[in-house]
Amino acid sequence: MNARRSLRAEGPVFAGGPLRPEVAPARDARYARKPIKVVIQLPCRDEAEQLPATLAALPRRLPGVDEVEWLVIDDGSSDDTAGVAIAHGAHAVLRLPHNRGLARAFCAGLEAACRRGADVIVNVDGDNQYDAAAIPELVARVLAGRADIVVGCRPIERIAHFPWWKKRLQRLGSAVVRAAASVRVDDATSGFRAYSRDAAMRLNVYSGYTYTLETLIQAGQSGLRVEGLPVGVNPPTRPSRLIRSVPQYVARSVLTIVRSFLTYRPLEFFLAPAGLCMGLGALIGARFLYAFAHGDGDGHVQSLILSALLIVVGTVGAAVGLLANQMVVNRRLLEEQQQSRRRAEWRPPA
């Protein structure tokens, strides 16, 4: 296949670059071990202008790693993102036939990287906002077994081009992740991350908007170890495409947070409001009983009706929470089956 041909099809298409993966020199047979491969993936859409600088900063060799590949996921770009990627050293380009969104492009990249034999996958944004000098340390922490996912945490408060509301939302996202999954990272919305192969196979993203908060909540609930690493940032190259308007970004982020709580912690999600309803109902009912005991019950019939309504709503909410919690058990069993299937299917070609 001509590596420089522009390819399009109904499904994702790979275009290979003119470069071969960087392979470390052969080692003495006495110290033979399984070769370690790192795939650096870059989900992109219309990044032809930024890609040259982004790719130029990526490492071709890493300590303790035998093979490094660059994989660009072209999410239905209207410019020549794929061609620019190949021309500037990408080993492969996964071309999606149309724009599917950042979250779907990210997931497609994880699968493609695993199928290419990756032991560690590093996710980098195509707009060159992160300092790629942190990649060796991100990978080293995964290879050392310190964490299954290492998140590159930006110095949010010191980034001059971030507006105040964005800084507050970043902090809110990190607080939500801590509350939902006991995952302590300072920048939960950062997309600059390293994943072990096992972690990549466990993750499922249901949102079509972004993957950052959801994957961390899911990782915490799945028992994966998550660690933060302070990283630097580069000057902005273009406005954010993810945050086109503040209300839209806030609404989508809140929806993602609510969906994550509902998916991974449904018992707490339903029991908290259910308990509140039942408590209020009990207090209002006690007020009615007090009035009734003092011969004034006829004037507080509305309190009795409201008390009964709140207690019924709370009981139904608690029952739904218990039922949803049992569904979580079934979902985890299905995820274990899915992971076993992925291990069998996401193998590199022989």
C-alpha positions as CSV (number, residue, x, y, z in Angstrom):
1,M,0.0,0.0,0.0
2,N,1.3,3.4,-0.9
3,A,2.0,5.1,2.4
4,R,1.2,8.6,1.1
5,R,-2.1,7.8,-0.6
6,S,-5.2,9.5,0.8
7,L,-7.5,6.7,1.9
8,R,-11.1,6.8,2.9
9,A,-13.6,4.0,3.5
10,E,-16.7,3.1,5.5
11,G,-14.6,2.2,8.6
12,P,-11.4,3.4,10.1
13,V,-8.4,3.2,7.7
14,F,-4.7,3.0,8.6
15,A,-2.1,4.8,6.6
16,G,1.5,3.9,7.4
17,G,4.3,6.4,7.4
18,P,7.7,6.3,5.7
19,L,9.4,5.8,9.0
20,R,9.8,2.5,10.9
21,P,9.3,2.5,14.7
22,E,12.4,3.5,16.6
23,V,13.8,0.3,18.0
24,A,16.5,0.3,20.7
25,P,19.7,-1.6,20.1
26,A,19.6,-5.3,20.7
27,R,20.6,-6.4,24.2
28,D,22.7,-9.3,25.4
29,A,20.7,-12.6,25.2
30,R,21.5,-13.1,28.9
31,Y,19.2,-10.2,29.7
32,A,16.5,-11.1,27.2
33,R,13.0,-10.0,28.2
34,K,9.7,-9.2,26.5
35,P,10.2,-6.1,24.3
36,I,8.4,-3.0,25.6
37,K,6.5,-1.0,23.1
38,V,5.0,2.5,23.7
39,V,2.4,4.0,21.4
40,I,1.9,7.8,21.6
41,Q,-1.6,8.6,20.3
42,L,-2.8,12.0,19.1
43,P,-6.6,12.4,18.5
44,C,-6.8,15.2,15.9
45,R,-9.3,17.1,13.9
46,D,-8.2,19.8,11.5
47,E,-4.8,20.0,13.1
48,A,-2.6,20.3,10.0
49,E,-1.3,23.6,11.1
50,Q,-0.3,22.5,14.7
51,L,0.8,19.0,14.0
52,P,4.3,19.7,12.8
53,A,5.3,21.4,16.1
54,T,3.4,18.8,18.1
55,L,5.2,15.8,16.4
56,A,8.6,17.5,16.5
57,A,8.4,17.6,20.3
58,L,7.6,13.9,20.7
59,P,10.4,11.4,21.7
60,R,11.5,8.6,19.3
61,R,13.2,6.7,22.1
62,L,12.5,6.3,25.7
63,P,14.5,4.8,28.6
64,G,13.7,1.1,29.1
65,V,11.5,1.0,26.0
66,D,12.4,-1.0,22.9
67,E,9.9,0.5,20.4
68,V,8.1,3.8,20.2
69,E,5.4,4.6,17.7
70,W,3.4,7.7,16.9
71,L,-0.3,7.1,16.1
72,V,-2.5,9.9,14.8
73,I,-6.3,9.5,15.0
74,D,-7.8,11.7,12.2
75,D,-11.3,12.4,13.4
76,G,-12.9,13.3,10.1
77,S,-10.6,16.3,9.4
78,S,-11.5,18.6,6.5
79,D,-7.8,19.6,6.1
80,D,-4.8,17.5,5.3
81,T,-4.2,16.4,8.9
82,A,-3.4,12.8,7.8
83,G,-1.0,13.8,5.1
84,V,0.8,16.3,7.4
85,A,1.1,13.6,10.1
86,I,2.7,11.1,7.7
87,A,5.0,13.7,6.3
88,H,6.3,14.7,9.7
89,G,7.1,11.2,11.0
90,A,3.9,9.6,12.2
91,H,4.2,5.8,12.0
92,A,0.5,5.3,11.3
93,V,-2.7,7.3,10.9
94,L,-6.1,6.0,11.9
95,R,-8.6,7.8,9.7
96,L,-12.2,7.9,10.9
97,P,-14.7,8.3,8.0
98,H,-16.5,11.2,9.7
99,N,-16.2,13.3,12.8
100,R,-17.2,11.2,15.8
101,G,-16.1,13.5,18.6
102,L,-13.1,13.6,20.9
103,A,-14.3,10.8,23.2
104,R,-14.9,8.3,20.3
105,A,-11.5,9.2,18.7
106,F,-9.8,8.6,22.0
107,C,-11.4,5.2,22.3
108,A,-10.6,4.3,18.7
109,G,-7.0,5.2,19.4
110,L,-6.8,3.0,22.5
111,E,-8.0,0.0,20.6
112,A,-5.7,0.7,17.6
113,A,-2.7,1.1,20.0
114,C,-3.5,-2.2,21.7
115,R,-3.8,-4.0,18.4
116,R,-0.4,-2.6,17.4
117,G,1.1,-4.3,20.5
118,A,1.4,-1.3,22.9
119,D,2.4,-2.0,26.5
120,V,1.9,1.6,27.4
121,I,-0.3,4.2,25.5
122,V,0.4,7.9,25.9
123,N,-2.4,10.2,25.0
124,V,-1.4,13.7,23.7
125,D,-3.6,16.5,22.3
126,G,-2.8,17.5,18.7
127,D,-2.7,21.2,19.5
128,N,0.7,21.0,21.3
129,Q,-0.7,22.5,24.6
130,Y,1.3,20.0,26.8
131,D,5.1,19.9,27.3
132,A,6.1,16.6,25.8
133,A,9.3,16.6,27.9
134,A,7.1,14.9,30.6
135,I,6.5,11.8,28.5
136,P,9.5,9.8,29.7
137,E,8.4,10.2,33.3
138,L,4.7,9.4,32.5
139,V,5.8,6.1,30.9
140,A,8.4,5.3,33.6
141,R,5.8,5.4,36.3
142,V,3.6,3.0,34.5
143,L,6.5,0.6,33.6
144,A,7.6,0.7,37.2
145,G,4.2,-0.5,38.3
146,R,3.5,2.6,40.4
147,A,0.3,3.3,38.6
148,D,-2.0,2.0,35.9
149,I,-2.8,5.6,34.7
150,V,-0.6,8.6,35.2
151,V,-2.2,12.0,34.6
152,G,-0.1,15.0,33.5
153,C,-1.4,17.8,35.9
154,R,-1.0,21.3,34.6
155,P,-0.3,24.2,36.9
156,I,-3.9,25.5,36.5
157,E,-3.6,28.6,38.7
158,R,-0.4,29.7,37.0
159,I,-1.7,29.4,33.4
160,A,-2.2,33.0,32.3
161,H,-4.3,32.4,29.3
162,F,-6.9,30.3,31.3
163,P,-9.9,32.5,32.3
164,W,-11.0,32.4,35.9
165,W,-14.1,30.4,35.2
166,K,-12.1,27.7,33.4
167,K,-9.8,27.4,36.4
168,R,-12.8,27.0,38.8
169,L,-14.3,24.4,36.5
170,Q,-11.0,22.5,36.4
171,R,-10.9,22.4,40.2
172,L,-14.6,21.4,40.4
173,G,-13.9,18.5,38.1
174,S,-11.0,17.3,40.2
175,A,-13.1,17.6,43.4
176,V,-15.9,15.5,41.8
177,V,-13.5,12.8,40.8
178,R,-12.2,12.6,44.3
179,A,-15.7,12.4,45.7
180,A,-16.9,9.8,43.1
181,A,-14.0,7.5,43.0
182,S,-11.4,8.5,45.6
183,V,-9.0,9.4,42.8
184,R,-6.7,12.2,43.9
185,V,-5.3,14.2,40.9
186,D,-5.0,17.9,40.7
187,D,-6.0,18.2,37.1
188,A,-8.8,15.7,36.3
189,T,-9.6,17.3,33.0
190,S,-6.1,16.9,31.6
191,G,-5.9,14.7,28.5
192,F,-2.1,14.2,28.8
193,R,-1.9,10.7,30.2
194,A,-0.2,7.4,30.1
195,Y,-2.2,4.2,30.3
196,S,-1.0,0.6,30.9
197,R,-2.3,-1.9,28.4
198,D,-4.5,-3.5,31.0
199,A,-6.0,-0.1,31.9
200,A,-6.7,0.7,28.3
201,M,-8.6,-2.6,27.9
202,R,-10.8,-1.9,30.9
203,L,-12.0,1.5,30.0
204,N,-15.4,2.3,28.4
205,V,-16.4,5.8,27.5
206,Y,-20.2,6.4,27.1
207,S,-20.0,10.2,26.5
208,G,-19.5,11.4,23.0
209,Y,-18.2,14.8,24.3
210,T,-15.0,14.1,26.3
211,Y,-13.4,11.2,28.2
212,T,-11.4,12.9,30.9
213,L,-13.7,12.8,34.0
214,E,-15.5,9.7,33.1
215,T,-12.4,7.5,32.6
216,L,-10.9,8.6,35.9
217,I,-14.2,7.9,37.8
218,Q,-14.4,4.5,36.1
219,A,-10.7,3.8,36.9
220,G,-11.2,4.5,40.5
221,Q,-14.3,2.3,40.7
222,S,-12.5,-0.5,38.9
223,G,-9.6,-0.5,41.3
224,L,-7.0,0.9,38.9
225,R,-4.2,2.9,40.4
226,V,-4.2,6.5,39.3
227,E,-1.4,9.0,39.9
228,G,-0.8,12.6,39.0
229,L,2.5,14.1,37.7
230,P,3.1,17.9,37.4
231,V,3.7,18.9,33.8
232,G,4.4,22.1,31.9
233,V,2.3,23.6,29.2
234,N,3.1,25.5,26.0
235,P,1.7,28.8,24.8
236,P,-1.8,28.4,23.2
237,T,-1.8,27.8,19.4
238,R,-5.6,28.3,18.9
239,P,-8.8,28.7,20.9
240,S,-10.2,25.6,22.5
241,R,-12.6,23.7,20.3
242,L,-14.0,21.7,23.3
243,I,-15.2,24.9,25.1
244,R,-17.1,26.9,22.5
245,S,-19.4,28.5,25.0
246,V,-19.3,28.5,28.8
247,P,-23.0,27.5,29.3
248,Q,-22.6,24.6,26.9
249,Y,-19.4,23.4,28.5
250,V,-20.9,23.6,32.0
251,A,-24.0,21.8,30.9
252,R,-22.1,19.0,29.3
253,S,-19.7,18.7,32.2
254,V,-22.6,18.5,34.7
255,L,-24.3,15.9,32.5
256,T,-21.1,13.8,32.4
257,I,-20.7,14.0,36.1
258,V,-24.3,13.0,36.8
259,R,-24.1,10.2,34.4
260,S,-20.9,8.9,36.0
261,F,-22.4,9.0,39.4
262,L,-25.5,7.2,38.2
263,T,-23.4,4.6,36.4
264,Y,-20.8,3.9,39.0
265,R,-22.4,4.9,42.3
266,P,-26.2,4.6,41.9
267,L,-26.8,3.7,45.5
268,E,-25.4,6.9,46.8
269,F,-27.0,8.8,43.9
270,F,-30.5,7.7,44.8
271,L,-30.2,7.2,48.6
272,A,-29.1,10.8,49.3
273,P,-32.3,12.4,47.9
274,A,-34.4,9.5,49.0
275,G,-33.2,9.9,52.6
276,L,-33.8,13.6,52.4
277,C,-37.4,13.1,51.2
278,M,-38.1,10.5,53.9
279,G,-36.5,12.7,56.6
280,L,-38.6,15.7,55.6
281,G,-41.7,13.5,55.4
282,A,-41.1,12.2,58.9
283,L,-40.6,15.7,60.3
284,I,-43.8,17.0,58.7
285,G,-45.6,13.8,59.9
286,A,-44.4,14.4,63.4
287,R,-45.7,18.0,63.2
288,F,-49.1,16.7,62.2
289,L,-49.1,14.1,65.0
290,Y,-48.2,16.8,67.5
291,A,-51.1,19.0,66.3
292,F,-53.5,16.0,66.3
293,A,-52.5,15.1,69.8
294,H,-53.5,18.6,70.9
295,G,-56.8,18.5,69.1
296,D,-55.8,20.6,66.1
297,G,-55.5,17.8,63.5
298,D,-58.2,19.1,61.2
299,G,-56.2,22.2,60.4
300,H,-53.1,20.2,59.3
301,V,-54.5,17.7,56.9
302,Q,-52.2,19.2,54.1
303,S,-49.2,18.3,56.3
304,L,-50.4,14.7,56.5
305,I,-50.8,14.5,52.7
306,L,-47.4,16.1,52.1
307,S,-45.7,13.8,54.7
308,A,-47.2,10.7,53.1
309,L,-46.1,11.9,49.6
310,L,-42.5,12.6,50.6
311,I,-42.2,9.2,52.4
312,V,-43.6,7.4,49.4
313,V,-41.2,9.2,47.0
314,G,-38.3,8.5,49.3
315,T,-39.2,4.8,49.6
316,V,-39.4,4.5,45.8
317,G,-36.1,6.3,45.4
318,A,-34.4,4.0,47.8
319,A,-35.8,1.0,46.1
320,V,-34.6,2.3,42.7
321,G,-31.1,2.8,44.2
322,L,-31.0,-0.7,45.5
323,L,-32.1,-2.1,42.2
324,A,-29.5,0.0,40.3
325,N,-26.8,-1.1,42.7
326,Q,-27.5,-4.7,41.8
327,M,-27.3,-3.8,38.1
328,V,-23.8,-2.4,38.8
329,V,-22.8,-5.9,39.9
330,N,-24.1,-7.3,36.7
331,R,-22.3,-4.6,34.7
332,R,-19.0,-5.4,36.3
333,L,-19.4,-9.1,35.4
334,L,-20.0,-8.0,31.8
335,E,-17.0,-5.7,31.9
336,E,-14.8,-8.6,33.0
337,Q,-16.1,-10.7,30.1
338,Q,-15.5,-7.8,27.8
339,Q,-11.9,-7.4,29.1
340,S,-11.2,-11.1,28.5
341,R,-12.6,-10.8,24.9
342,R,-10.5,-7.7,24.3
343,R,-7.3,-9.5,25.5
344,A,-8.0,-12.2,22.9
345,E,-9.0,-9.9,20.1
346,W,-6.8,-6.8,20.6
347,R,-3.6,-8.7,19.9
348,P,-1.0,-7.5,17.3
349,P,-0.9,-9.5,14.1
350,A,1.5,-12.4,14.1
